[in-house]
């Protein structure tokens, strides 16, 4: 008997279809087994170069999502938020929306219409929404809401000439060539598990795996050296590493001399960050600072991985610039095993606007672009917001939840592209049922490997669920019947392939890519690596540096090669990497270390958390420990709390209660609660921890990765426990 | 069948796969790669017709940090204990993948791991091993697993075997 690790189902099926998972930016290949048009099994595609047959819980949960009885499958509308929804058909819901939109545009102007976007949203929502914004004439396109440091105004673009949203220098195929990999503030084991695969493979072959994070996570547990730092202090540790590298001469002077400028300004910024100072600020030992610096200093090439789809919202300009400086100092740019690899990249939306002239898309007016934060517009411009479009479940992720939700109530029209009756759905007037990515075909634009892929339709959507392209095109038609969506065939159905081919052709970075070339049922799986600007980019690389397993260029910024459409290796004004941008960082305001709020509340993602599903589809069951608010056992002892008992968490912005889960992987001064919970989900029901966070005031202020809180056992004597906590924390030296 | 766990955190080599029955079905789990994602658990539920929220499946467990574990790392390992009667006399933090030797009732027999008998009959790996996110689980005949185990021992790992 020969036992085969074959991705094969033992169930009865007619046909096997291949598609690409869209639940995270890893972009795994899946084999879907179908019987009588219904999905009966899901396995990984063993031929797909990214996952090679593996499937993580996010992908497997899709099987349970498509048949979940709680899914929203019919349109619903209501005039006011305190009224119940009433079910209507697709046309009536869109007529209701179009009529209200016309009236709001007349009353408040076109710029009162906001089309919210996050990088994690499906491509057809973002592209269709951007097209619709232009069609309507509003400047509030989805990309305006993307994290500022990764956008065209982010300082990393000035450093390398490429925005952070497109800066993944070396593809995962090359990661095994690194001698040291630093994972910076990313819990890949929870956010993008299969992306961790090649990193663990590299580690097993002798690569040093280094992790810096504010919590000991499953990712940290796999590291050669994992450092748990004080929340928000990771930048200080990077400065300490740079300080030691410069002091010990562990820098690649030839590379710095030939390809960078302003090294002296970097040196002067880094000078004060001695190991002693860094250790104190980061809550680690001086020896740890020296050890991690030594491992980096003795390794070449090194790569840094940061910016996973969850954690990137907490990364600032300074974080990205320091990471970029570190790879430059080690001369690890444009070589195998090197690179600053920011995840969740996409060749689209570095500019937020398209102008549509029949079938032609023209670059938009960049001077109109500037980043905005959702909280910012809600808190400061409520009188101007007429309508808000959004998708998935962004509501629980909004900071200052109480204030933000009060502002939402003032908005006359909120349209939610829904999958489940989550918190965002509760704050909407129109709910439009959305197909899952298994139920329509489209582009997988965001990726942790710089690939673009195609996902095939493998099942019919239930009820009246449709794709986002269908929604935007039908709404445009009803809003102004004299125009039509350019990719609708005879004004009936949307031709997704035609639409995507036009977007691909109009994007210089995907000039030669087509839908047909990406389809894993017709061509080698894995899609295409971008930039793909000439026919040679449609072939597998095969040279002395790399044997590619996805068609396209694996390593960017190589010596002797110009960046596409430029005559320079680095597309900066003078062709060199500028290390001076750190000078432009304004001093960050410190946390409120009021004695009344002695704990850091941090947040993170759960392995089974997916934007589309939230916690409506989860593998949590009665066997899982009931706690979700992670606190250190020493703190639990002081507060007289046992695992599973409720804890009250509060600060000046609000409060919530959650059952405790004792975890000694945390620093006693830190408390952790998963992101994405809301009071309407069947699992992990509760107020989101983000509602207690401070909202960023300006677009170039990042979301702070923590907020200050206090903890109590409900009903106990607050003052007494507060005294004990303060005493305990004094003993820890804080 | 045999179950073997390997990890840098284990300092002893106790398992001998080379001198026993070479055809014996063996499951090997690499604790250094397991990230406790729960994919094995979901794979088991999907395969056996259960769904999220329903009991009776593989679950990932965290082995508590004990003295002697290198770097104080937390070890996470998949467990097929179905907790049909929790805690039973066989339950312990190291109760991984026991084929419930005391399963006397029909209910207990149904809930225990059978290595996906309907898959192995077709010469396919069990569902959990096929779908594992980090390729943590290796399945095969003892002689094949012995080969993989030798490779891992070269990297100075120890192992723990679970008796039948």
Interface residues (C-beta under 8 A of the other chain):
Chain A: X1 X2 X3 X4 X5 X6 X7 X8 X10 X41 X42 X43 X44 X52 X53 X54 X55 X56 X57 X60 X61 X63 X64 X189 X193 X194 X196 X197 X200 X204 X216 X218 X219 X221 X222 X607 X608 X617 X618 X619 X620 X621 X622 X623 X624 X664 X665 X683
Chain B: X32 X33 X35 X36 X37 X38 X39 X41 X42 X43 X45 X46 X51 X52 X53 X54 X55 X59 X65 X73 X74 X76 X83 X118 X119 X120 X122 X123 X124 X125 X129 X130 X131 X132 X133 X134 X135 X139 X140 X141 X144 X155
